Each structure stands twice: as structure tokens, then as C-alpha cells.
Amino acid sequence: PRHSSESEFELSYRLRRRAWGRGLATEGARALVQLSFTELNISRIFAGTMAVNAASRRVMEKSGLRLARLHDCADTSIAGSERGEVEYEILKTHWESSSFPWAQSARIASSMIA
């Protein structure tokens, strides 16, 4: 684990430009969040990106992650580095709440599997 003694995963994705804007990153991220919490007993998922990367931040938000921390950007040669980096997270206890309609059917289905 990167930040704690709890079981946690880092969510990461990279798509070819022609796949951008089609919902693929969100679909994949949601599936990994669901699998991590229902099958792998992970307690926390985190992801990071540059603060200026609005599209990646939106994928994280649509997948249930929330802004947790701000960091200085280590590589100052990258455009936008002066705005820093962001870290998003979601905890299993938060995901298990009814806050995520897209996850509700997954929780119901997983409770029916022996």
C-alpha cells in the first residue's frame, strides 16, 4: 500500500486519443472499483493526475472518487505543472452506501452469489 497499512489499489488508465470522450475510461474505472470492493476486499482506491487534466478528473468523479489531496508536481517541465497534482480516493465504506446508483445493481447481484 502506498499510503496506509489498509488494502488499497491505485486506479490508472491511458487511452489512445481516438478513444477519448466515449465513456470507456469511466466504464472501465467503475468496473474496477466494483471488482475491488465486491470480490477483492480492497478498502481504498486512489488515483492521481495533474490538476489541469479536467477530463481525467471527471472520470474519477464519475467513478465515485472524491478529491482527497493536492500535491506539488515533481516534473516542472510539463505544461500546467504549476497547478500541481491531485489525488482522488474512494473508500469501500463510502461505496457501500447508496450514494452510487450505478453500483447499486452490482451490490445486489454480488449479495445473491454464494
HELIX and SHEET records of a PDB file:
HELIX    1   1 ARG A   17  ALA A   19  5                                   3    
HELIX    2   2 LEU A   24  THR A   38  1                                  15    
HELIX    3   3 ALA A   54  LYS A   62  1                                   9    
HELIX    4   4 SER A   81  ARG A   83  5                                   3    
HELIX    5   5 LYS A   92  TRP A   95  1                                   4    
HELIX    6   6 PRO A  101  MET A  112  1                                  12    
SHEET    1   A 4 GLU A   8  GLU A  10  0                                        
SHEET    2   A 4 ARG A  44  MET A  50  1                                        
SHEET    3   A 4 GLU A  85  LEU A  91 -1                                        
SHEET    4   A 4 ARG A  66  HIS A  71 -1                                        
END                                                                             
